[in-house]
């Protein structure tokens, strides 16, 4: 058995800690396939490498450029992390990556190709084929394939492919998550915790839900820490709120984007800790840098409150152009009242229309008021 085969065997059995240094060594020696596994460590919560999606995509991109099909498929699955030029580089060669991955035909290739077919499938047959590929990988004992199947049957997991709606099945999701959790994968523990806590597809058991959240977090799953933090922060007791702040801070310091913004909220509102506008701004900025548009908007609100209208306008515009409805409403207000920019009633109406179309009721109300004002000014 080669060193790569040994590392992959350990990974398949969820002995991820033992496999990690082997993949690192192999990558340093020039193994492009090892880069695929290192990208998985940084993209998903395996309790070994820190959550670092930007670093993950660069490793996969390097492996793809060296000809590895799985790295190419990884880049296709996470195309939103690529630059414009990198995106076209990968997508222009998509058939090459798919063919190369098919040649591997092992559990890892089946799982990657299955996800690709399900996520990007444009016909029901493609989605159906993708689910079968995932089942084949799962039957080989691949814990990530079981977790993927759980997600694709899970109504709580938001996915852009409407073809998946017919496959929603809480009981199947729970069964798949259990199989993945038995292997030790913390993401499955985290997802199963929601079912227990909410009582979906099973008897409601909040204590078991919290136990699984905590267990997943102890194994490096940062989103589980964010979930526990939220549960405690909205508790009635001060003791719970302090505990919520502690979990949120740990998850944020580990690099979980939502936790970063939630921690900023703690400092801003004084929830579970004392108010501190400086620290709130620091953590809103970190969440904003991680691409969280809701927290970019809140950071802009802080600058608006402090009288730095130009900075606020720039941030509102940034989040609005990325499609965040609340930021669109604020940007409209900037144009209407001249906050950080020249007044422009037409631009204000246009951004309110976009916000309203995106589902903002506040924007819809403001739009009616603005239209009535403009009509009142016309002779």
C-alpha positions in Angstrom: 0.0 0.0 0.0 1.4 3.4 -1.0 1.5 6.3 1.4 -1.3 8.0 -0.5 -3.5 4.9 -0.3 -2.8 4.6 3.4 -3.8 8.3 4.0 -7.0 7.8 2.0 -7.9 4.7 3.9 -7.5 6.6 7.1 -9.6 9.4 5.8 -12.4 7.1 4.6 -12.6 5.6 8.1 -12.8 9.2 9.6 -9.3 8.9 11.1 -8.8 12.4 9.9 -6.2 13.4 12.5 -4.0 10.6 11.6 -4.4 11.2 7.8 -3.8 15.0 7.9 0.1 15.0 8.3 0.3 12.3 5.6 -1.6 14.5 3.2 0.6 17.5 4.1 3.7 15.5 3.4 2.4 14.2 0.1 1.3 17.7 -1.0 4.8 19.0 -0.2 6.2 16.2 -2.3 4.0 17.3 -5.3 0.9 15.2 -5.0 -2.0 17.1 -6.6 -4.5 14.6 -5.2 -3.3 15.2 -1.7 -4.2 18.9 -2.3 -7.8 17.8 -2.8 -7.9 16.3 0.7 -6.2 19.3 2.3 -8.8 21.5 0.6 -11.5 19.4 2.3 -9.9 19.9 5.7 -10.1 23.7 5.3 -13.5 23.9 3.7 -15.4 21.6 6.0 -15.3 21.1 9.8 -13.1 18.1 10.5 -11.6 19.4 13.8 -8.0 19.4 12.5 -7.2 22.4 10.2 -8.9 25.7 10.8 -11.9 26.7 8.7 -10.2 28.6 5.8 -12.3 28.5 2.6 -10.1 31.0 0.8 -7.0 28.8 1.4 -9.0 25.7 0.5 -9.9 27.0 -2.9 -6.4 28.0 -3.7 -5.1 24.5 -2.8 -7.8 23.0 -5.1 -6.9 25.4 -7.8 -3.3 24.5 -7.6 -4.2 20.8 -7.8 -6.5 21.4 -10.8 -3.8 23.2 -12.6 -1.6 20.2 -12.0 -4.3 18.0 -13.7 -6.2 16.5 -10.7 -9.8 15.9 -11.6 -11.1 16.0 -8.0 -9.5 19.3 -7.4 -11.2 20.6 -10.6 -14.6 19.3 -9.4 -13.9 21.0 -5.9 -13.4 24.3 -7.7 -16.6 23.8 -9.7 -18.5 23.1 -6.5 -17.1 26.2 -4.8 -16.9 28.5 -7.8 -18.1 31.5 -5.7 -14.7 31.5 -4.0 -12.9 31.9 -7.3 -12.0 35.2 -9.0 -13.6 36.1 -12.3 -10.5 34.9 -14.2 -10.2 31.7 -12.1 -13.9 30.9 -12.6 -13.5 31.0 -16.4 -10.3 29.0 -16.2 -12.1 26.2 -14.4 -15.4 26.3 -16.1 -13.9 26.3 -19.6 -12.3 23.0 -18.8 -15.2 21.4 -16.8 -15.5 18.4 -19.1 -11.8 17.7 -18.5 -12.3 17.7 -14.7 -15.4 15.5 -14.8 -13.7 13.0 -17.1 -10.6 12.9 -14.9 -12.7 12.3 -11.8 -14.7 9.6 -13.4 -11.5 7.7 -14.2 -10.8 7.6 -10.4 -14.2 5.8 -9.7 -13.5 5.4 -6.0 -15.7 6.6 -3.1 -14.1 10.1 -3.2 -14.8 10.6 -6.9 -18.3 9.2 -6.6 -19.1 11.7 -3.8 -17.6 14.7 -5.6 -19.3 13.9 -8.9 -22.6 13.1 -7.1 -22.6 16.5 -5.4 -21.8 18.2 -8.7 -24.7 16.5 -10.4 -27.1 17.3 -7.6 -26.1 20.9 -7.1 -25.7 22.0 -10.7 -28.1 19.5 -12.4 -30.5 21.2 -14.7 -32.6 18.1 -15.4 -34.3 15.8 -12.9 -32.4 12.9 -14.3 -29.1 14.6 -13.5 -30.2 15.1 -9.9 -31.4 11.5 -9.6 -28.1 10.3 -11.0 -26.2 12.5 -8.5 -28.1 11.0 -5.6 -27.3 7.5 -6.8 -23.6 8.3 -7.0 -23.7 9.6 -3.5 -25.5 6.5 -2.3 -22.8 4.4 -4.0 -20.1 6.4 -2.2 -22.0 6.1 1.1 -22.3 2.3 0.8 -18.5 2.2 0.6 -18.5 3.8 4.1 -17.8 7.4 3.1 -19.1 9.5 6.0 -19.2 12.7 3.9 -21.4 11.0 1.3 -23.9 10.1 4.1 -23.8 13.7 5.3 -24.4 15.0 1.7 -27.4 12.7 1.3 -28.7 14.0 4.6 -28.4 17.6 3.5 -30.1 16.9 0.1 -33.1 15.3 1.9 -33.1 18.0 4.7 -35.7 20.7 4.3 -33.8 22.9 6.7 -30.8 23.1 4.3 -31.3 25.9 1.8 -30.3 24.9 -1.7 -30.7 26.8 -5.0 -31.7 23.8 -7.0 -35.6 23.6 -7.0 -35.4 20.0 -8.4 -34.4 18.8 -4.9 -37.8 19.7 -3.4 -39.3 16.4 -4.3 -36.6 14.6 -2.4 -37.2 16.3 0.9 -37.7 13.7 3.6 -36.9 14.3 7.3 -36.7 10.6 8.1 -34.2 10.0 5.4 -32.2 13.0 6.4 -32.1 11.9 10.0 -31.1 8.3 9.0 -28.2 9.6 6.8 -27.0 12.0 9.4 -26.9 9.2 12.0 -24.7 7.0 9.8 -22.3 9.9 9.2 -22.4 10.8 12.9 -21.6 7.2 13.9 -18.4 7.6 11.9 -17.6 10.7 14.0 -18.3 13.6 11.5 -19.2 16.7 13.6 -21.2 18.4 10.9 -23.7 15.5 11.0 -23.9 15.9 14.8 -24.6 19.6 14.3 -27.4 19.0 11.8 -29.0 16.2 13.8 -29.0 18.5 16.8 -31.4 20.8 15.0 -33.9 17.9 14.5 -33.8 17.1 18.2 -34.0 20.7 19.3 -36.9 21.6 17.0 -38.6 18.2 17.2 -38.8 17.7 13.5 -39.2 14.1 12.3 -38.7 12.9 15.9 -39.8 13.6 19.5 -38.6 17.0 20.6 -35.6 16.7 22.9 -33.9 20.1 23.6 -31.4 18.6 26.0 -30.2 16.1 23.4 -30.0 18.8 20.8 -27.8 21.0 23.0 -25.7 17.9 23.9 -25.0 17.2 20.2 -24.3 20.9 19.5 -21.7 20.9 22.3 -20.2 17.6 21.2 -19.9 18.8 17.6 -18.3 22.1 18.8 -15.8 20.2 21.0 -14.7 18.4 17.9 -14.1 21.6 16.0 -17.4 22.3 14.3 -17.6 26.1 14.6 -21.2 26.5 13.4 -22.3 24.3 16.3 -20.7 26.9 18.6 -22.6 29.6 16.8 -25.8 27.7 17.3 -25.3 27.2 21.0 -24.3 30.8 21.4 -27.6 31.9 19.8 -29.7 29.6 21.9 -28.1 30.9 25.1 -28.0 34.6 24.1 -31.8 34.6 23.7 -32.3 32.9 27.1 -34.1 34.6 29.9 -31.3 34.3 32.5 -28.2 36.5 32.6 -26.2 33.3 33.3 -27.4 31.9 30.0 -26.6 35.1 28.1 -23.0 35.1 29.5 -22.7 31.4 28.4 -24.0 32.4 25.0 -21.4 35.2 24.7 -18.6 32.7 25.7 -19.6 30.2 23.0 -20.1 32.9 20.4 -16.7 34.4 21.2 -15.0 31.0 20.8 -16.6 30.3 17.4 -15.9 33.9 16.2 -12.2 33.6 17.2 -12.1 30.3 15.3 -13.1 32.1 12.1 -16.9 31.3 11.8 -18.4 34.3 9.9 -21.8 34.3 11.5 -20.4 34.1 15.0 -18.1 37.1 14.2 -21.2 39.2 13.5 -23.1 37.8 16.4 -20.2 38.6 18.7 -20.2 42.2 17.3 -24.0 42.3 18.2 -23.1 41.2 21.7 -20.7 44.2 22.1 -23.1 46.6 20.3 -26.2 45.7 22.3 -24.5 44.6 25.5 -25.9 41.1 25.3 -24.0 38.7 27.6 -21.3 41.3 28.1 -20.8 45.1 28.5 -21.4 47.4 25.5 -18.2 48.3 23.6 -18.6 50.2 20.3 -15.0 49.8 19.5 -15.0 46.0 19.7 -18.4 45.9 18.0 -16.9 47.8 15.0 -13.8 45.5 15.0 -16.0 42.3 14.8 -18.5 43.8 12.3 -15.6 44.5 10.1 -14.3 40.9 10.4 -17.8 39.5 9.5 -18.0 42.0 6.7 -14.6 40.9 5.3 -15.9 37.3 5.4 -18.7 38.3 3.1 -21.6 38.7 5.5 -23.7 41.4 4.0 -26.0 41.7 7.0 -23.1 42.7 9.2 -21.6 44.9 6.5 -24.9 46.8 6.7 -24.8 47.0 10.5 -21.2 48.3 10.3 -22.4 51.0 7.9 -25.2 51.9 10.4 -22.5 52.4 13.1 -20.6 54.7 10.8 -23.8 56.6 10.0 -24.5 56.9 13.8 -21.0 58.3 14.3 -21.4 60.9 11.5 -19.0 59.3 9.0 -21.5 59.4 6.2 -19.1 58.8 3.3 -17.8 55.5 4.9 -21.4 54.5 5.7 -22.5 55.2 2.1 -19.7 53.1 0.7 -20.6 50.1 2.8 -24.3 50.4 2.2 -23.5 50.5 -1.5 -21.3 47.4 -1.3 -23.9 45.3 0.5 -26.7 46.6 -1.7 -24.9 45.8 -4.9 -24.4 42.2 -3.6 -28.2 42.0 -3.2 -28.9 42.5 0.5 -32.4 44.1 0.8 -31.8 46.1 4.0 -28.7 47.7 2.6 -30.7 48.6 -0.5 -33.2 50.5 1.7 -30.4 52.3 3.5 -28.7 53.2 0.2 -32.0 54.6 -1.0 -32.1 56.8 2.2 -28.5 58.0 1.5 -29.6 59.1 -2.0 -32.8 60.6 -0.8 -31.3 62.7 2.0 -27.7 63.2 0.7 -25.9 61.0 3.3 -22.4 60.6 2.0 -23.4 61.4 -1.5 -25.3 64.0 -3.6 -29.1 63.8 -3.3 -30.6 61.8 -6.1 -34.4 61.1 -5.8 -34.4 58.9 -8.9 -31.6 56.7 -7.5 -33.5 56.5 -4.2 -36.6 55.2 -6.0 -34.6 52.7 -8.0 -33.0 51.2 -5.0 -36.3 51.1 -3.1 -37.8 49.3 -6.0 -35.0 46.7 -5.9 -35.4 46.3 -2.2 -39.1 45.9 -2.5 -38.7 43.3 -5.3 -36.3 41.5 -2.9 -39.1 41.2 -0.3 -38.5 44.2 1.9 -41.8 45.4 3.3 -40.2 48.5 4.8 -38.9 49.4 1.3 -42.4 48.9 -0.1 -43.9 51.3 2.4 -41.1 53.9 1.8 -41.6 53.5 -1.9 -45.2 54.4 -1.7 -44.4 57.4 0.5 -41.7 58.6 -1.9 -43.9 58.2 -4.9 -46.6 60.3 -3.2 -44.0 63.0 -2.4 -42.7 63.1 -5.9 -46.2 63.3 -7.3 -47.0 66.1 -4.9 -44.1 68.1 -6.2 -45.2 67.8 -9.8 -47.6 70.5 -11.1 
